[in-house]
Amino acid sequence: MAETEQVEDSKKAARAERRAAKLAKEIGAFAQAHGGAEGQLAYIGHEGTRIVLVGEDGGWGDLVAPTYAVAQSAVEKAGITVHEDFDGEFAAKVETGPYEWSRMAGIQVGGPKNK
């Protein structure tokens, strides 16, 4: 019985490592496309952990990792700076355009809807 559990744990660890490597590759591609990148990890419950990325050019995006440990491993492998909070100078780097503003207005205060 103990051997079976060890094999399962080993398989889970290998899956987590592959997922972290894949996420790190995606983070690296984002960073390359945006002149570098910084990130922030946000636990989103059972769904996993959100990796918020902000490029040096103000572009932004996110990825979702199945666990906080996988997300942490991915950002470490990618070699980006990770912030504890999404505020201050880090948040000020995000550039939003008309799409984001109209979408936010459409959702929050009855502004134009994006179709």
N, CA, C and O atoms as a GROMACS GRO file, in nm:
protein
  460
    1MET      N    1   0.082  -0.119   0.000
    1MET     CA    2   0.000   0.000   0.000
    1MET      C    3   0.086   0.126   0.000
    1MET      O    4   0.056   0.221  -0.072
    2ALA      N    5   0.192   0.127   0.078
    2ALA     CA    6   0.279   0.244   0.087
    2ALA      C    7   0.349   0.270  -0.046
    2ALA      O    8   0.370   0.385  -0.085
    3GLU      N    9   0.385   0.160  -0.117
    3GLU     CA   10   0.450   0.176  -0.247
    3GLU      C   11   0.356   0.243  -0.347
    3GLU      O   12   0.398   0.327  -0.426
    4THR      N   13   0.228   0.204  -0.344
    4THR     CA   14   0.129   0.262  -0.434
    4THR      C   15   0.115   0.412  -0.409
    4THR      O   16   0.107   0.490  -0.503
    5GLU      N   17   0.112   0.451  -0.283
    5GLU     CA   18   0.102   0.593  -0.249
    5GLU      C   19   0.225   0.669  -0.294
    5GLU      O   20   0.214   0.782  -0.341
    6GLN      N   21   0.342   0.608  -0.281
    6GLN     CA   22   0.465   0.673  -0.324
    6GLN      C   23   0.467   0.692  -0.475
    6GLN      O   24   0.512   0.796  -0.524
    7VAL      N   25   0.418   0.593  -0.548
    7VAL     CA   26   0.412   0.604  -0.694
    7VAL      C   27   0.315   0.716  -0.733
    7VAL      O   28   0.346   0.795  -0.822
    8GLU      N   29   0.199   0.723  -0.668
    8GLU     CA   30   0.102   0.829  -0.696
    8GLU      C   31   0.160   0.966  -0.664
    8GLU      O   32   0.144   1.060  -0.742
    9ASP      N   33   0.226   0.979  -0.550
    9ASP     CA   34   0.289   1.106  -0.512
    9ASP      C   35   0.395   1.146  -0.614
    9ASP      O   36   0.408   1.263  -0.649
   10SER      N   37   0.471   1.048  -0.662
   10SER     CA   38   0.574   1.074  -0.761
   10SER      C   39   0.511   1.121  -0.892
   10SER      O   40   0.562   1.213  -0.956
   11LYS      N   41   0.400   1.061  -0.933
   11LYS     CA   42   0.330   1.101  -1.055
   11LYS      C   43   0.273   1.242  -1.041
   11LYS      O   44   0.280   1.322  -1.134
   12LYS      N   45   0.216   1.273  -0.924
   12LYS     CA   46   0.161   1.407  -0.899
   12LYS      C   47   0.272   1.512  -0.905
   12LYS      O   48   0.254   1.619  -0.962
   13ALA      N   49   0.386   1.479  -0.845
   13ALA     CA   50   0.499   1.572  -0.844
   13ALA      C   51   0.550   1.596  -0.987
   13ALA      O   52   0.584   1.708  -1.023
   14ALA      N   53   0.555   1.490  -1.067
   14ALA     CA   54   0.601   1.504  -1.205
   14ALA      C   55   0.504   1.588  -1.286
   14ALA      O   56   0.546   1.671  -1.367
   15ARG      N   57   0.373   1.568  -1.265
   15ARG     CA   58   0.272   1.649  -1.335
   15ARG      C   59   0.285   1.796  -1.297
   15ARG      O   60   0.280   1.884  -1.382
   16ALA      N   61   0.303   1.821  -1.167
   16ALA     CA   62   0.317   1.959  -1.119
   16ALA      C   63   0.442   2.024  -1.179
   16ALA      O   64   0.439   2.141  -1.217
   17GLU      N   65   0.550   1.949  -1.189
   17GLU     CA   66   0.673   2.001  -1.246
   17GLU      C   67   0.655   2.034  -1.394
   17GLU      O   68   0.702   2.138  -1.440
   18ARG      N   69   0.587   1.946  -1.468
   18ARG     CA   70   0.561   1.973  -1.610
   18ARG      C   71   0.472   2.096  -1.628
   18ARG      O   72   0.495   2.177  -1.717
   19ARG      N   73   0.371   2.109  -1.542
   19ARG     CA   74   0.280   2.224  -1.551
   19ARG      C   75   0.355   2.354  -1.520
   19ARG      O   76   0.336   2.455  -1.588
   20ALA      N   77   0.440   2.351  -1.418
   20ALA     CA   78   0.520   2.470  -1.384
   20ALA      C   79   0.612   2.508  -1.498
   20ALA      O   80   0.628   2.626  -1.529
   21ALA      N   81   0.673   2.408  -1.562
   21ALA     CA   82   0.764   2.436  -1.674
   21ALA      C   83   0.687   2.497  -1.791
   21ALA      O   84   0.736   2.589  -1.856
   22LYS      N   85   0.567   2.446  -1.818
   22LYS     CA   86   0.485   2.500  -1.927
   22LYS      C   87   0.445   2.645  -1.898
   22LYS      O   88   0.452   2.732  -1.985
   23LEU      N   89   0.402   2.670  -1.774
   23LEU     CA   90   0.366   2.806  -1.735
   23LEU      C   91   0.486   2.899  -1.743
   23LEU      O   92   0.474   3.013  -1.789
   24ALA      N   93   0.603   2.852  -1.700
   24ALA     CA   94   0.724   2.933  -1.706
   24ALA      C   95   0.757   2.971  -1.850
   24ALA      O   96   0.800   3.083  -1.877
   25LYS      N   97   0.736   2.878  -1.942
   25LYS     CA   98   0.760   2.906  -2.083
   25LYS      C   99   0.663   3.014  -2.133
   25LYS      O  100   0.703   3.103  -2.208
   26GLU      N  101   0.537   3.006  -2.093
   26GLU     CA  102   0.437   3.107  -2.131
   26GLU      C  103   0.470   3.243  -2.070
   26GLU      O  104   0.455   3.346  -2.135
   27ILE      N  105   0.515   3.243  -1.946
   27ILE     CA  106   0.555   3.368  -1.879
   27ILE      C  107   0.673   3.428  -1.952
   27ILE      O  108   0.678   3.549  -1.976
   28GLY      N  109   0.770   3.345  -1.988
   28GLY     CA  110   0.887   3.392  -2.061
   28GLY      C  111   0.849   3.452  -2.197
   28GLY      O  112   0.906   3.553  -2.237
   29ALA      N  113   0.755   3.390  -2.266
   29ALA     CA  114   0.710   3.442  -2.395
   29ALA      C  115   0.641   3.577  -2.376
   29ALA      O  116   0.660   3.669  -2.456
   30PHE      N  117   0.561   3.589  -2.271
   30PHE     CA  118   0.496   3.717  -2.242
   30PHE      C  119   0.601   3.823  -2.214
   30PHE      O  120   0.595   3.934  -2.267
   31ALA      N  121   0.697   3.790  -2.130
   31ALA     CA  122   0.803   3.885  -2.094
   31ALA      C  123   0.881   3.928  -2.218
   31ALA      O  124   0.914   4.046  -2.233
   32GLN      N  125   0.912   3.835  -2.306
   32GLN     CA  126   0.986   3.868  -2.427
   32GLN      C  127   0.904   3.961  -2.517
   32GLN      O  128   0.959   4.053  -2.578
   33ALA      N  129   0.776   3.937  -2.526
   33ALA     CA  130   0.690   4.018  -2.613
   33ALA      C  131   0.665   4.158  -2.557
   33ALA      O  132   0.629   4.249  -2.631
   34HIS      N  133   0.685   4.176  -2.426
   34HIS     CA  134   0.652   4.303  -2.361
   34HIS      C  135   0.772   4.373  -2.298
   34HIS      O  136   0.756   4.459  -2.212
   35GLY      N  137   0.892   4.335  -2.340
   35GLY     CA  138   1.012   4.403  -2.291
   35GLY      C  139   1.045   4.372  -2.146
   35GLY      O  140   1.111   4.452  -2.079
   36GLY      N  141   1.001   4.259  -2.097
   36GLY     CA  142   1.020   4.220  -1.958
   36GLY      C  143   0.885   4.211  -1.889
   36GLY      O  144   0.784   4.256  -1.943
   37ALA      N  145   0.883   4.153  -1.770
   37ALA     CA  146   0.757   4.139  -1.699
   37ALA      C  147   0.780   4.125  -1.550
   37ALA      O  148   0.887   4.083  -1.504
   38GLU      N  149   0.677   4.160  -1.476
   38GLU     CA  150   0.672   4.140  -1.331
   38GLU      C  151   0.539   4.071  -1.304
   38GLU      O  152   0.450   4.072  -1.390
   39GLY      N  153   0.525   4.012  -1.188
   39GLY     CA  154   0.401   3.940  -1.160
   39GLY      C  155   0.356   3.950  -1.017
   39GLY      O  156   0.425   4.005  -0.930
   40GLN      N  157   0.238   3.895  -0.994
   40GLN     CA  158   0.180   3.885  -0.860
   40GLN      C  159   0.096   3.759  -0.858
   40GLN      O  160   0.024   3.729  -0.954
   41LEU      N  161   0.105   3.684  -0.749
   41LEU     CA  162   0.028   3.561  -0.735
   41LEU      C  163  -0.093   3.587  -0.648
   41LEU      O  164  -0.083   3.649  -0.542
   42ALA      N  165  -0.209   3.541  -0.694
   42ALA     CA  166  -0.334   3.560  -0.620
   42ALA      C  167  -0.407   3.428  -0.608
   42ALA      O  168  -0.452   3.373  -0.709
   43TYR      N  169  -0.418   3.377  -0.488
   43TYR     CA  170  -0.490   3.252  -0.464
   43TYR      C  171  -0.638   3.274  -0.495
   43TYR      O  172  -0.699   3.367  -0.443
   44ILE      N  173  -0.694   3.189  -0.579
   44ILE     CA  174  -0.835   3.205  -0.618
   44ILE      C  175  -0.921   3.088  -0.571
   44ILE      O  176  -1.024   3.058  -0.631
   45GLY      N  177  -0.878   3.023  -0.466
   45GLY     CA  178  -0.957   2.916  -0.408
   45GLY      C  179  -0.930   2.782  -0.474
   45GLY      O  180  -0.819   2.754  -0.519
   46HIS      N  181  -1.033   2.702  -0.479
   46HIS     CA  182  -1.023   2.565  -0.532
   46HIS      C  183  -0.971   2.564  -0.676
   46HIS      O  184  -0.908   2.467  -0.719
   47GLU      N  185  -0.999   2.671  -0.750
   47GLU     CA  186  -0.958   2.678  -0.891
   47GLU      C  187  -0.807   2.689  -0.908
   47GLU      O  188  -0.756   2.655  -1.014
   48GLY      N  189  -0.736   2.737  -0.807
   48GLY     CA  190  -0.591   2.746  -0.816
   48GLY      C  191  -0.538   2.882  -0.779
   48GLY      O  192  -0.588   2.947  -0.686
   49THR      N  193  -0.436   2.925  -0.851
   49THR     CA  194  -0.369   3.053  -0.825
   49THR      C  195  -0.353   3.128  -0.956
   49THR      O  196  -0.306   3.074  -1.056
   50ARG      N  197  -0.392   3.253  -0.953
   50ARG     CA  198  -0.381   3.340  -1.070
   50ARG      C  199  -0.243   3.404  -1.070
   50ARG      O  200  -0.198   3.458  -0.969
   51ILE      N  201  -0.177   3.399  -1.184
   51ILE     CA  202  -0.049   3.466  -1.204
   51ILE      C  203  -0.077   3.589  -1.289
   51ILE      O  204  -0.101   3.577  -1.409
   52VAL      N  205  -0.075   3.705  -1.226
   52VAL     CA  206  -0.100   3.830  -1.298
   52VAL      C  207   0.035   3.880  -1.349
   52VAL      O  208   0.131   3.891  -1.273
   53LEU      N  209   0.041   3.911  -1.478
   53LEU     CA  210   0.164   3.956  -1.541
   53LEU      C  211   0.147   4.098  -1.593
   53LEU      O  212   0.045   4.131  -1.653
   54VAL      N  213   0.248   4.181  -1.570
   54VAL     CA  214   0.249   4.316  -1.623
   54VAL      C  215   0.382   4.336  -1.695
   54VAL      O  216   0.489   4.320  -1.637
   55GLY      N  217   0.372   4.370  -1.823
   55GLY     CA  218   0.491   4.390  -1.904
   55GLY      C  219   0.549   4.529  -1.884
   55GLY      O  220   0.481   4.619  -1.835
   56GLU      N  221   0.674   4.545  -1.920
   56GLU     CA  222   0.741   4.675  -1.910
   56GLU      C  223   0.673   4.779  -1.999
   56GLU      O  224   0.684   4.899  -1.973
   57ASP      N  225   0.604   4.735  -2.104
   57ASP     CA  226   0.535   4.827  -2.193
   57ASP      C  227   0.392   4.857  -2.148
   57ASP      O  228   0.318   4.927  -2.218
   58GLY      N  229   0.352   4.806  -2.032
   58GLY     CA  230   0.217   4.830  -1.980
   58GLY      C  231   0.117   4.724  -2.016
   58GLY      O  232   0.005   4.722  -1.963
   59GLY      N  233   0.154   4.634  -2.107
   59GLY     CA  234   0.066   4.522  -2.142
   59GLY      C  235   0.048   4.430  -2.022
   59GLY      O  236   0.136   4.419  -1.937
   60TRP      N  237  -0.065   4.365  -2.016
   60TRP     CA  238  -0.090   4.279  -1.901
   60TRP      C  239  -0.170   4.157  -1.943
   60TRP      O  240  -0.233   4.154  -2.048
   61GLY      N  241  -0.166   4.057  -1.858
   61GLY     CA  242  -0.238   3.934  -1.882
   61GLY      C  243  -0.230   3.847  -1.758
   61GLY      O  244  -0.171   3.886  -1.657
   62ASP      N  245  -0.290   3.731  -1.767
   62ASP     CA  246  -0.283   3.640  -1.653
   62ASP      C  247  -0.288   3.496  -1.699
   62ASP      O  248  -0.330   3.464  -1.810
   63LEU      N  249  -0.242   3.410  -1.610
   63LEU     CA  250  -0.245   3.266  -1.628
   63LEU      C  251  -0.299   3.207  -1.499
   63LEU      O  252  -0.294   3.271  -1.394
   64VAL      N  253  -0.351   3.085  -1.505
   64VAL     CA  254  -0.398   3.020  -1.383
   64VAL      C  255  -0.323   2.889  -1.365
   64VAL      O  256  -0.319   2.804  -1.455
   65ALA      N  257  -0.265   2.874  -1.248
   65ALA     CA  258  -0.195   2.751  -1.211
   65ALA      C  259  -0.288   2.669  -1.120
   65ALA      O  260  -0.370   2.726  -1.049
   66PRO      N  261  -0.274   2.537  -1.123
   66PRO     CA  262  -0.364   2.455  -1.040
   66PRO      C  263  -0.344   2.470  -0.890
   66PRO      O  264  -0.436   2.448  -0.812
   67THR      N  265  -0.223   2.508  -0.849
   67THR     CA  266  -0.194   2.528  -0.707
   67THR      C  267  -0.100   2.646  -0.689
   67THR      O  268  -0.036   2.691  -0.784
   68TYR      N  269  -0.092   2.696  -0.566
   68TYR     CA  270   0.000   2.806  -0.536
   68TYR      C  271   0.144   2.760  -0.557
   68TYR      O  272   0.226   2.836  -0.607
   69ALA      N  273   0.174   2.637  -0.517
   69ALA     CA  274   0.310   2.586  -0.531
   69ALA      C  275   0.353   2.580  -0.677
   69ALA      O  276   0.467   2.614  -0.709
   70VAL      N  277   0.264   2.539  -0.766
   70VAL     CA  278   0.296   2.534  -0.908
   70VAL      C  279   0.318   2.676  -0.961
   70VAL      O  280   0.411   2.700  -1.038
   71ALA      N  281   0.232   2.770  -0.921
   71ALA     CA  282   0.247   2.909  -0.964
   71ALA      C  283   0.381   2.966  -0.917
   71ALA      O  284   0.451   3.031  -0.994
   72GLN      N  285   0.415   2.940  -0.793
   72GLN     CA  286   0.540   2.991  -0.738
   72GLN      C  287   0.660   2.931  -0.812
   72GLN      O  288   0.757   3.001  -0.843
   73SER      N  289   0.653   2.803  -0.839
   73SER     CA  290   0.761   2.738  -0.914
   73SER      C  291   0.774   2.796  -1.054
   73SER      O  292   0.885   2.817  -1.103
   74ALA      N  293   0.660   2.823  -1.118
   74ALA     CA  294   0.661   2.878  -1.254
   74ALA      C  295   0.727   3.015  -1.260
   74ALA      O  296   0.809   3.041  -1.348
   75VAL      N  297   0.692   3.104  -1.168
   75VAL     CA  298   0.752   3.238  -1.171
   75VAL      C  299   0.900   3.233  -1.136
   75VAL      O  300   0.979   3.312  -1.187
   76GLU      N  301   0.937   3.141  -1.048
   76GLU     CA  302   1.079   3.125  -1.016
   76GLU      C  303   1.157   3.077  -1.138
   76GLU      O  304   1.265   3.128  -1.167
   77LYS      N  305   1.101   2.979  -1.209
   77LYS     CA  306   1.167   2.927  -1.329
   77LYS      C  307   1.177   3.036  -1.437
   77LYS      O  308   1.276   3.043  -1.509
   78ALA      N  309   1.074   3.120  -1.447
   78ALA     CA  310   1.073   3.226  -1.547
   78ALA      C  311   1.167   3.340  -1.509
   78ALA      O  312   1.209   3.418  -1.595
   79GLY      N  313   1.199   3.351  -1.381
   79GLY     CA  314   1.293   3.453  -1.335
   79GLY      C  315   1.237   3.594  -1.331
   79GLY      O  316   1.312   3.691  -1.348
   80ILE      N  317   1.106   3.608  -1.309
   80ILE     CA  318   1.049   3.742  -1.302
   80ILE      C  319   1.038   3.788  -1.157
   80ILE      O  320   1.037   3.707  -1.064
   81THR      N  321   1.029   3.919  -1.140
   81THR     CA  322   1.006   3.977  -1.008
   81THR      C  323   0.861   3.954  -0.971
   81THR      O  324   0.771   3.976  -1.052
   82VAL      N  325   0.838   3.910  -0.847
   82VAL     CA  326   0.702   3.885  -0.801
   82VAL      C  327   0.672   3.979  -0.685
   82VAL      O  328   0.749   3.988  -0.590
   83HIS      N  329   0.559   4.049  -0.694
   83HIS     CA  330   0.516   4.143  -0.591
   83HIS      C  331   0.416   4.076  -0.497
   83HIS      O  332   0.338   3.990  -0.538
   84GLU      N  333   0.419   4.117  -0.372
   84GLU     CA  334   0.325   4.064  -0.273
   84GLU      C  335   0.182   4.112  -0.300
   84GLU      O  336   0.086   4.036  -0.286
   85ASP      N  337   0.170   4.239  -0.340
   85ASP     CA  338   0.039   4.300  -0.362
   85ASP      C  339   0.034   4.364  -0.499
   85ASP      O  340   0.137   4.395  -0.559
   86PHE      N  341  -0.086   4.383  -0.548
   86PHE     CA  342  -0.106   4.450  -0.676
   86PHE      C  343  -0.146   4.595  -0.648
   86PHE      O  344  -0.262   4.632  -0.662
   87ASP      N  345  -0.048   4.675  -0.608
   87ASP     CA  346  -0.076   4.814  -0.575
   87ASP      C  347   0.048   4.900  -0.601
   87ASP      O  348   0.153   4.849  -0.640
   88GLY      N  349   0.033   5.029  -0.580
   88GLY     CA  350   0.146   5.121  -0.592
   88GLY      C  351   0.206   5.127  -0.730
   88GLY      O  352   0.134   5.127  -0.830
   89GLU      N  353   0.338   5.131  -0.736
   89GLU     CA  354   0.410   5.144  -0.862
   89GLU      C  355   0.382   5.028  -0.956
   89GLU      O  356   0.376   5.046  -1.078
   90PHE      N  357   0.364   4.910  -0.900
   90PHE     CA  358   0.338   4.793  -0.984
   90PHE      C  359   0.205   4.809  -1.058
   90PHE      O  360   0.199   4.789  -1.179
   91ALA      N  361   0.100   4.844  -0.987
   91ALA     CA  362  -0.031   4.862  -1.050
   91ALA      C  363  -0.030   4.978  -1.149
   91ALA      O  364  -0.100   4.975  -1.250
   92ALA      N  365   0.049   5.080  -1.120
   92ALA     CA  366   0.055   5.198  -1.207
   92ALA      C  367   0.117   5.165  -1.343
   92ALA      O  368   0.101   5.242  -1.438
   93LYS      N  369   0.187   5.053  -1.355
   93LYS     CA  370   0.249   5.014  -1.482
   93LYS      C  371   0.145   4.963  -1.583
   93LYS      O  372   0.172   4.963  -1.703
   94VAL      N  373   0.030   4.921  -1.536
   94VAL     CA  374  -0.073   4.865  -1.625
   94VAL      C  375  -0.132   4.976  -1.711
   94VAL      O  376  -0.172   5.081  -1.661
   95GLU      N  377  -0.137   4.951  -1.841
   95GLU     CA  378  -0.197   5.046  -1.933
   95GLU      C  379  -0.328   4.986  -1.983
   95GLU      O  380  -0.331   4.875  -2.036
   96THR      N  381  -0.435   5.060  -1.965
   96THR     CA  382  -0.564   5.016  -2.015
   96THR      C  383  -0.604   5.101  -2.133
   96THR      O  384  -0.566   5.218  -2.143
   97GLY      N  385  -0.680   5.042  -2.222
   97GLY     CA  386  -0.724   5.112  -2.341
   97GLY      C  387  -0.875   5.129  -2.343
   97GLY      O  388  -0.943   5.099  -2.245
   98PRO      N  389  -0.926   5.177  -2.454
   98PRO     CA  390  -1.070   5.200  -2.466
   98PRO      C  391  -1.154   5.074  -2.441
   98PRO      O  392  -1.261   5.081  -2.381
   99TYR      N  393  -1.104   4.960  -2.486
   99TYR     CA  394  -1.179   4.837  -2.466
   99TYR      C  395  -1.203   4.810  -2.318
   99TYR      O  396  -1.315   4.783  -2.276
  100GLU      N  397  -1.096   4.818  -2.239
  100GLU     CA  398  -1.110   4.790  -2.096
  100GLU      C  399  -1.203   4.890  -2.029
  100GLU      O  400  -1.288   4.852  -1.948
  101TRP      N  401  -1.187   5.018  -2.063
  101TRP     CA  402  -1.271   5.120  -2.000
  101TRP      C  403  -1.418   5.104  -2.039
  101TRP      O  404  -1.506   5.118  -1.954
  102SER      N  405  -1.444   5.075  -2.165
  102SER     CA  406  -1.585   5.059  -2.205
  102SER      C  407  -1.643   4.931  -2.145
  102SER      O  408  -1.760   4.927  -2.109
  103ARG      N  409  -1.561   4.829  -2.134
  103ARG     CA  410  -1.610   4.704  -2.074
  103ARG      C  411  -1.639   4.725  -1.926
  103ARG      O  412  -1.742   4.682  -1.876
  104MET      N  413  -1.548   4.792  -1.856
  104MET     CA  414  -1.572   4.818  -1.714
  104MET      C  415  -1.695   4.904  -1.696
  104MET      O  416  -1.776   4.878  -1.607
  105ALA      N  417  -1.710   5.006  -1.778
  105ALA     CA  418  -1.827   5.093  -1.767
  105ALA      C  419  -1.954   5.017  -1.801
  105ALA      O  420  -2.058   5.036  -1.737
  106GLY      N  421  -1.946   4.930  -1.901
  106GLY     CA  422  -2.063   4.852  -1.940
  106GLY      C  423  -2.109   4.757  -1.831
  106GLY      O  424  -2.229   4.736  -1.814
  107ILE      N  425  -2.016   4.702  -1.758
  107ILE     CA  426  -2.051   4.608  -1.653
  107ILE      C  427  -2.096   4.682  -1.527
  107ILE      O  428  -2.194   4.643  -1.464
  108GLN      N  429  -2.026   4.788  -1.491
  108GLN     CA  430  -2.047   4.851  -1.362
  108GLN      C  431  -2.157   4.957  -1.360
  108GLN      O  432  -2.236   4.961  -1.265
  109VAL      N  433  -2.163   5.042  -1.461
  109VAL     CA  434  -2.255   5.155  -1.453
  109VAL      C  435  -2.345   5.171  -1.576
  109VAL      O  436  -2.391   5.281  -1.606
  110GLY      N  437  -2.369   5.063  -1.645
  110GLY     CA  438  -2.459   5.069  -1.759
  110GLY      C  439  -2.402   5.137  -1.882
  110GLY      O  440  -2.478   5.185  -1.966
  111GLY      N  441  -2.271   5.141  -1.894
  111GLY     CA  442  -2.208   5.203  -2.011
  111GLY      C  443  -2.221   5.115  -2.134
  111GLY      O  444  -2.296   5.017  -2.133
  112PRO      N  445  -2.150   5.150  -2.239
  112PRO     CA  446  -2.164   5.075  -2.364
  112PRO      C  447  -2.120   4.931  -2.348
  112PRO      O  448  -2.023   4.901  -2.278
  113LYS      N  449  -2.192   4.843  -2.413
  113LYS     CA  450  -2.158   4.701  -2.407
  113LYS      C  451  -2.069   4.666  -2.524
  113LYS      O  452  -2.090   4.715  -2.636
  114ASN      N  453  -1.970   4.582  -2.500
  114ASN     CA  454  -1.884   4.535  -2.608
  114ASN      C  455  -1.946   4.412  -2.669
  114ASN      O  456  -1.987   4.319  -2.598
  115LYS      N  457  -1.954   4.410  -2.800
  115LYS     CA  458  -2.017   4.295  -2.867
  115LYS      C  459  -1.919   4.216  -2.943
  115LYS      O  460  -1.955   4.116  -3.005
   0.00000   0.00000   0.00000
